[in-house]
Amino acid sequence: MSEFTIAREETETGGRYVTTVNGHEAEMTFSKAGETRMIIDHTGVPRELGGMGVGVALVERAVLDARKAGIKIIPLCPFAKAQIEKHPEWQDVLQ
């Protein structure tokens, strides 16, 4: 797992993963699709944090949480989709 401290904020219909690095906030938002699926719909990383692996860490955290909860991920966000495709070891959580 990454060296970033990532919090998961959740509502009844979705939520986000968020981390603050060097005073800049990065997030990845998701929606719940029933009890067994999560739709990752957006990843936002400020330019100041580019190249640090923050976005990858957010996706990794969602993958680990999905495994733990026994749910599948539908990656509508192009960044999340690309990262899961680059990591074959994460593809077990794909819907």
MONORZI-V620315 format. One record per run of one state. SS is the DSSP state (H for helix, E for strand, - for the rest). FROM is the first residue (numbers start at 1). TO is the last residue. If there is no record, write none. Layout:
{{SS/FROM/TO} {SS/FROM/TO}}
//
This chain:
{{-/1/6} {E/7/10} {-/11/13} {E/14/21} {-/22/23} {E/24/32} {-/33/36} {E/37/44} {-/45/46} {H/47/49} {-/50/53} {H/54/69} {-/70/71} {E/72/75} {-/76/77} {H/78/86} {-/87/87} {H/88/93} {E/94/94} {-/95/95}}
//
